[in-house]
């Protein structure tokens, strides 16, 4: 990590704030090795008991990527009965679709697919591009979490099991990717730049979130924090047991994500998210710093494929090259330029960290 994160800070020994934060988050959220099996067994028993008499005892998200696919394998290995939820936002790669089909068929997991209204979603994605912030994936991420909560509520399930985890995802500057829980932020960006009505777009407000968590007792469980999660080992297992195929980069199972991270972020915002991804693996001992520096010298994605993706994305979003160039050249902003619930979320984080009662 470096000063492309505007909020980075270094101590007297040259250690950056992200390393210190990783250590703090690891202490808070990674289940200690000596009690890991016990706490995992207790968690599984809790989930099974809560799901007694119901078709499913938990809900999982599935994208075809490594984290969500490993979660699917893990919950079945633990004897749980998940309902898999997939958001089809129109950007799935063929590999992602094939990975999902093979995984769920092999594991015997039921699938609910929500096909998003393309006109609404396209309008929202273009709104975030015009907002000129580096968190253009918020429209997808917010909808995914909304669906997970909605399907848990609909099926009377109390546990949503996610692939979010400390050892591969704790390092990410806030200004690189804020807002996937913040409906106020999504609404304000769309109010300023959108035109279509978001009548069917899956979403949740702060009040709805509080209802899910504190009234209906729906718990988000980061189950990978309960196990020894080695990403390379997980990929080998998925390839061997499920016929899963790697797609080339973190979250590259989505064509839009691939283009956004490999083209828009580096060229418009001078952000290379590999810095955060590799730094996280260094902090968790899954990669050396020398290995990471060597990988940083490799192209973020093949140039010919980026050109193809550029043409495809511009056409699919119904932009013309001139409009896209204007977006790329517009002054860069952050979420702080828009209405958000950031201050409330910061207070909520302190409360959650104090109780640790309703999240994993």
N, C-alpha and C positions, 0 to 999 in steps of 0.2 A: 504494500500500500504506500501511497505517496500523496502529495498535495493536490492531486486531481480530486481528492476529497477535501472540500473547503473547510471542514470542521476537524480535520486530523490534528492531533497534538502529540508531541514527543516529550518524554521525560529526560532527565539529565543523562541517562544512559543510552538515549537514542531509541528507546522502546516506544512504539506508537500506541495511541489510545485504543486501537482495535485489538492489539494483543492483550492489553489490560482488560478490556471489556470481555474478550473471549474467556479469559481466566475466571472473571467474575460470573459470567453466564454459565460456564461449565460447572462451577461450584453450586450454583443455584438449581440447575435443571438436569444435569447428567446424574443418573442414579449411581451412587458409589458402587464400586465393583463388589465389595464384601456383602452388600445387601441386595444386589441387583436381581438375583434369581428369586429371592423371597418377595421383593416388591413386584416383580413381573408376575409371579404366581398369584399374588393377591389381586393385582389389577385384572388378570384374566378371570379369576373367580368372580370378581365384582361385575365384570361385563357380562359373564354368562348368567349370573343371578338376575341382573337387571333385564336380561332378554328372555327369561323363562316364559314359555307359552307364546312367544312372538316368532314370526318367520325369520327375523334377523335380530342379532344382538348388537350390531354396530354398523356404522356407515363409513365407507372409505371413498376417497376420491381416486380416480384412475385417469392417467394422461398418456400412458405408454412410456413415460420416462422411468429412469432407474429408481428414484426414491419411491414413487407411488406403486411401481410394480413390485418392489421388494416388500413394501407394506402388505400388498395383497398376498404374496407368498407367506410372509411371516404370520399374519393373522390366521391363515388356514393351517399353518404348521402348529399354531398354538391351540387349534381346535375351535376357533371362533366362527360365527356364521355371518359374514358381512354382506351388505348390499353395496355394490360398487356404483358410484355416480360419476358420469362423464359429461362434461360440457363440450358440446360440439359448437365451436364459435366460427366455423368456416375456414379454419386455418390448419387443420390437422394434416400432417405429412402422411404419406402412404405407410411409412414405417411405423408411425404411432398407431394407426388403425390396426395394422397387422399385429403389433405387440399386444394391444389390448385384447384382440380376439383370441390370440393364442394363450395368453395368460389366463383369462377368465374361463375359457373352455377347459384348459388343463386342470385348473384349480376348482372348477365347478362352482363358480361364483355368479350370482345373478347380476345383471347390469341394468341400470336406469340411465338412459341418455337424454339429455335436454338439448334440443336443437334450438339455438338462440335465434330470435328474429333478426335476419341479416340487415335489414334496412335500419333498424334501431341501433344495432351494434356497430355497423359501419359508421353511422353518424357520430356515435360516442367515441370510437377510435380516432376518427378524424378530428374531433374536438380536442382530444388529448394531444394530438400532433400539433394543432394550432396553438394550444396552451403553452407550448415550447418548454415543457418540463421533462426531465429525464425518466419519468415514471409512466410511460405510455402503456405499460402492461396492466395498469390498475383496472381498466374495464373488464378484463378477463378474470383477474384474481378476485375482485370483489364479487363477481357473479358466481364463481366457483364456491366461495365460502357461503354465500347466500343459499345456494342449492344444497350444500351439505347440511346446513341447519334446517332448511325446509323439509328435506327428505327424512332427517332424523325425527323431526316433529311429526310428520305425516305417519311414520311407521312406529311411533312410540318408543324410539330408540334413545338411550341416554348417553351414548358414547360415539363421538365422531373421531375416527383414528386417522391422523394425518402423517405425511412424510416429512414435515418440518422437523429439523433436528439441529443440534448444536455442532456436531463434529464436521458438518459440511456447509452449514448455512448461517452461522452466528455472525460472520463478518460481512457487513453490508452497510455502507454509509447511508444515513437517513435521507440525505438529499439526493441519493441515487435512486431511491425506490420507496417513497412514502405513499400511504393512502389506501391500501387495498381493503381496510376495514372502515374507511371514512366516507360514508355516504354523503355527508355535507360537502366534502371536497369534490366528489364525483358530480354532484348536482351543480355546483358552482361552475365547474369547467364546462359542463354541458350547457348551462344557462347562457354562458358568454359566447360559446362558439358553435353550439349545435342548432339543429332545426327540427329534427324529428322528435316526436313525443315518445318518451321511454315508458310505454304503457305495459310492456310485458317483460322488460329487462329484470332479471333476478337481483334483488338488492335487500339490504336491511339497514334500518336506522339504529342510532344508539339505544333508543327505547326498545326496539325489537331485539337488539342484542342482549340487553339486560333481561328481557322476558325469556329468551332462550336459555340464558345461563342461570339466572337466579330463580325464575318461576318454574320453568320446565326442567331444570337441572340437566341441561345438555352440556356435556363436558368434552372439550377438545383435548385429545390425548396424543401427545407426540411420542409414539411408542418406540421410535428409534432411539430415544434417549434412555430406554430401559435395556438396551442390548448393546453388544459390541458391534457397532456399525462401521465396517470398513468398506468404502465405496467400491474399490477394485474387486474385493472378494465378493461383494454383493452382485456385481455385474457378471462375474464368472459363474456364480451360482444360477443366476437368471438365464444366462446363455445355455448352460448345461441342462437345466431342468425344465425350462419353459420355451426354449428356442427363441428367446428374446434377442433382438438385434440392436446394437448401439447406433445412435443417430448423429454422433459427431460433436456434441458440445452440451453444456448444461442447459436444459430446457429447449434444446434444438428440435425436440419432437414437434414443435409448432413452427410452421413456415414464418409466421409473423414475428414470433419471438426470435427466431434465428436471424431474420433480417434486422430487427430492431437492435439486437445486441451486437451484431457483427457489422452493421452498416451505420445506422442512425446514431447510436451512442458514441462510437469512436469519432465519427466525422463531424457531428454537430456539437457534442458536449465534451469531447476529449475524455470520454469514459470508456475504459476497457474493463468490463466486469470480471475478466479472468483474474485481475489483480486481487479482487475480493475472494473469488472462488479458490484460487491457489493459496492465498494467505490463510484461509480457513483450514485447508488441508495441511498446511505447514503447522499451524497451531495445534491441530489434532494428531500430529505425528504421522500423517498418511502421505506426506510428500516432503522432500527436503527443499531448502531454499534454492540450492543450485539447480535442482530439477525444475522448480517453478520458473526460475530465470531463463533456463533453456527453452522451456515451453512458451514463454512470453515472446521469444524471438521468432516463433513460428507464426505464420499468417493466422489471423483470427478465423478466417474462412476462405476457401478458394475464390479468387477474384472472378472467375467466370460464373460461378454459382451466385455470387453476390449481384452480378449484373443481371442474371436471369431473375433473381428474387426481386430486384428493384423494379424491373419492368412488370412483373407479376403483381406486386403489392400496389404499385401506383394504379394499374388498370383495375384491380379488384376493388380498391377504395374509391374508384371513379374520380381520381385526380388527374390532372395533366402534368407533364414534366415541369412546366413553369410554376404551377401551384406547389408542387413538391419542393422545388428549389427555393421558393419563398419561405416555406416552412423550415428548410434546412438553414437558411440564412437569417432567420428572425433572431432577435436577441434572446439569449438563454435565460430562463427563469427557474424558480423552484416552487414547491407547494406553498411556500410562505407568501407568494403573490396572490393566493386565492383564499376563499373562506374555507376553513377546516375546523375539525374538532380536535386538533392536535393537543391543545392544552388539557382538555378533558381526558384524552387517552393517556397523557403523561401521568395524570393523577390516578387513573385507573390502574396503570402498570404498577405504581407504588402499592396500591391496595392489593393487587393480585400477588405481587412478590411477598407481601406480608402474610397473606393467607395461604397461597398455593393450593387452594381448595378445589377450584373448578377447572384447572387446566393441568395438562401433563407436562 
